[in-house]
Amino acid sequence: MTVTLYALDGCPDCERVMDALEANNVEYEVEWVKAAFSTRDVVYELTNQRSVPVLEDDERSVVMAKTDRIVDYVETTLA
């Protein structure tokens, strides 16, 4: 399973998603994005937005943003 979390260091929403992934024993990789909004091109290419967190699940061809949706997905689909 390849799950990638695009996150910003110190972002409370990103930490919440990481906590959910770890609590549900989901293996994941973190791609740290830069603080400058304008440099988050990889996130923009995935979601047409530059906000994080963004979760990419290659196995299920899922890309999603919005912390609550990601946590729900982790708890109901990946756990």
GUVO-268934 format. One record per residue (C-alpha): residue in three letters; residue number from 1; x, y, z. Coordinates in Angstrom, 2 decimals, decimal comma. Layout:
REM GUVO-268934
<atom r="ALA" k="NUM" X="X" Y="Y" Z="Z"/>
...
***
This chain:
REM GUVO-268934
<atom r="MET" k="1" X="0,00" Y="0,00" Z="0,00"/>
<atom r="THR" k="2" X="1,33" Y="3,38" Z="-0,93"/>
<atom r="VAL" k="3" X="-0,16" Y="6,22" Z="1,07"/>
<atom r="THR" k="4" X="1,47" Y="9,62" Z="0,85"/>
<atom r="LEU" k="5" X="0,65" Y="12,58" Z="3,04"/>
<atom r="TYR" k="6" X="1,59" Y="16,02" Z="1,78"/>
<atom r="ALA" k="7" X="2,16" Y="18,09" Z="4,89"/>
<atom r="LEU" k="8" X="3,70" Y="21,24" Z="6,29"/>
<atom r="ASP" k="9" X="5,92" Y="21,07" Z="9,36"/>
<atom r="GLY" k="10" X="4,06" Y="22,51" Z="12,36"/>
<atom r="CYS" k="11" X="0,64" Y="22,32" Z="10,71"/>
<atom r="PRO" k="12" X="-1,94" Y="21,22" Z="13,32"/>
<atom r="ASP" k="13" X="-4,25" Y="19,70" Z="10,71"/>
<atom r="CYS" k="14" X="-1,35" Y="17,73" Z="9,23"/>
<atom r="GLU" k="15" X="-0,43" Y="16,47" Z="12,70"/>
<atom r="ARG" k="16" X="-4,05" Y="15,40" Z="13,25"/>
<atom r="VAL" k="17" X="-3,95" Y="13,33" Z="10,06"/>
<atom r="MET" k="18" X="-0,59" Y="11,80" Z="11,02"/>
<atom r="ASP" k="19" X="-2,01" Y="10,90" Z="14,43"/>
<atom r="ALA" k="20" X="-4,98" Y="9,18" Z="12,74"/>
<atom r="LEU" k="21" X="-2,69" Y="7,26" Z="10,39"/>
<atom r="GLU" k="22" X="-0,48" Y="6,11" Z="13,25"/>
<atom r="ALA" k="23" X="-3,41" Y="5,24" Z="15,54"/>
<atom r="ASN" k="24" X="-4,80" Y="3,02" Z="12,77"/>
<atom r="ASN" k="25" X="-1,43" Y="1,43" Z="12,00"/>
<atom r="VAL" k="26" X="-1,39" Y="2,74" Z="8,42"/>
<atom r="GLU" k="27" X="2,03" Y="2,84" Z="6,80"/>
<atom r="TYR" k="28" X="2,58" Y="6,12" Z="5,01"/>
<atom r="GLU" k="29" X="5,20" Y="8,43" Z="3,62"/>
<atom r="VAL" k="30" X="5,33" Y="12,16" Z="4,23"/>
<atom r="GLU" k="31" X="6,18" Y="14,64" Z="1,51"/>
<atom r="TRP" k="32" X="7,01" Y="17,85" Z="3,32"/>
<atom r="VAL" k="33" X="5,94" Y="20,96" Z="1,43"/>
<atom r="LYS" k="34" X="7,44" Y="24,40" Z="1,78"/>
<atom r="ALA" k="35" X="5,78" Y="27,09" Z="3,83"/>
<atom r="ALA" k="36" X="5,52" Y="29,46" Z="0,87"/>
<atom r="PHE" k="37" X="2,09" Y="28,87" Z="-0,61"/>
<atom r="SER" k="38" X="3,29" Y="29,64" Z="-4,13"/>
<atom r="THR" k="39" X="5,86" Y="26,80" Z="-4,09"/>
<atom r="ARG" k="40" X="3,41" Y="23,96" Z="-3,46"/>
<atom r="ASP" k="41" X="3,18" Y="22,96" Z="-7,10"/>
<atom r="VAL" k="42" X="2,97" Y="19,21" Z="-6,43"/>
<atom r="VAL" k="43" X="-0,06" Y="19,75" Z="-4,18"/>
<atom r="TYR" k="44" X="-1,64" Y="22,02" Z="-6,79"/>
<atom r="GLU" k="45" X="-1,14" Y="19,42" Z="-9,51"/>
<atom r="LEU" k="46" X="-2,98" Y="16,84" Z="-7,39"/>
<atom r="THR" k="47" X="-5,85" Y="18,96" Z="-6,10"/>
<atom r="ASN" k="48" X="-5,98" Y="22,33" Z="-7,90"/>
<atom r="GLN" k="49" X="-5,33" Y="23,97" Z="-4,54"/>
<atom r="ARG" k="50" X="-2,22" Y="24,62" Z="-2,47"/>
<atom r="SER" k="51" X="-3,55" Y="23,85" Z="1,02"/>
<atom r="VAL" k="52" X="-2,39" Y="20,89" Z="3,09"/>
<atom r="PRO" k="53" X="-2,92" Y="18,26" Z="4,32"/>
<atom r="VAL" k="54" X="-3,47" Y="16,20" Z="1,19"/>
<atom r="LEU" k="55" X="-3,61" Y="12,41" Z="1,22"/>
<atom r="GLU" k="56" X="-2,78" Y="10,31" Z="-1,84"/>
<atom r="ASP" k="57" X="-3,66" Y="6,60" Z="-1,80"/>
<atom r="ASP" k="58" X="-2,13" Y="5,06" Z="-4,92"/>
<atom r="GLU" k="59" X="-3,65" Y="1,64" Z="-4,32"/>
<atom r="ARG" k="60" X="-7,20" Y="3,00" Z="-4,51"/>
<atom r="SER" k="61" X="-6,46" Y="5,93" Z="-6,86"/>
<atom r="VAL" k="62" X="-7,71" Y="8,39" Z="-4,25"/>
<atom r="VAL" k="63" X="-6,49" Y="11,93" Z="-3,66"/>
<atom r="MET" k="64" X="-8,20" Y="14,04" Z="-1,04"/>
<atom r="ALA" k="65" X="-7,89" Y="17,23" Z="0,93"/>
<atom r="LYS" k="66" X="-9,77" Y="18,52" Z="3,98"/>
<atom r="THR" k="67" X="-8,66" Y="17,18" Z="7,33"/>
<atom r="ASP" k="68" X="-12,02" Y="15,79" Z="8,49"/>
<atom r="ARG" k="69" X="-12,52" Y="13,89" Z="5,22"/>
<atom r="ILE" k="70" X="-8,99" Y="12,47" Z="5,38"/>
<atom r="VAL" k="71" X="-9,37" Y="11,32" Z="9,00"/>
<atom r="ASP" k="72" X="-12,72" Y="9,71" Z="8,18"/>
<atom r="TYR" k="73" X="-11,17" Y="7,95" Z="5,17"/>
<atom r="VAL" k="74" X="-8,29" Y="6,68" Z="7,29"/>
<atom r="GLU" k="75" X="-10,60" Y="5,36" Z="9,99"/>
<atom r="THR" k="76" X="-13,17" Y="3,75" Z="7,68"/>
<atom r="THR" k="77" X="-11,14" Y="2,62" Z="4,67"/>
<atom r="LEU" k="78" X="-7,50" Y="2,23" Z="5,64"/>
<atom r="ALA" k="79" X="-7,82" Y="0,96" Z="9,21"/>
***
